[in-house]
Amino acid sequence: MARFIIIDVYECNGCGSCEEICPEVFVMDDGDKAALVDSEAAITEKVEEAAAYCPQKCISFE
């Protein structure tokens, strides 16, 4: 079963660490909140690293 990347934008503080670590998957939107470049992006080691470094812990997988 496929897993998906979930971003809790209400918890996101816009620090940009996810985009810095994994710019091929994460981008900051117009409201300075994390967003996905591709909603069906694979959960790679870099994606997991970005989630681990998120200070708000707003990136999860489902």
Backbone hydrogen bonds, N-H to C=O, Kabsch-Sander energy under -0.5 kcal/mol:
donor,donor_aa,acceptor,acceptor_aa,energy
6,I,60,S,-3.1
8,D,58,C,-2.8
9,V,7,I,-1.3
11,E,8,D,-1.2
12,C,8,D,-1.3
20,E,16,G,-2.2
21,I,17,S,-2.3
22,C,18,C,-2.8
25,V,22,C,-1.9
26,F,22,C,-2.5
27,V,35,A,-2.3
29,D,27,V,-0.5
29,D,33,K,-3.2
32,D,29,D,-2.0
35,A,27,V,-2.4
37,V,25,V,-3.2
41,A,38,D,-1.8
44,T,42,A,-1.2
48,E,44,T,-2.2
49,E,45,E,-2.0
50,A,46,K,-2.4
51,A,47,V,-2.2
52,A,48,E,-2.1
53,Y,49,E,-2.1
54,C,50,A,-0.8
54,C,51,A,-0.5
57,K,54,C,-0.8
60,S,6,I,-2.7
60,S,58,C,-0.5
62,E,4,F,-2.5
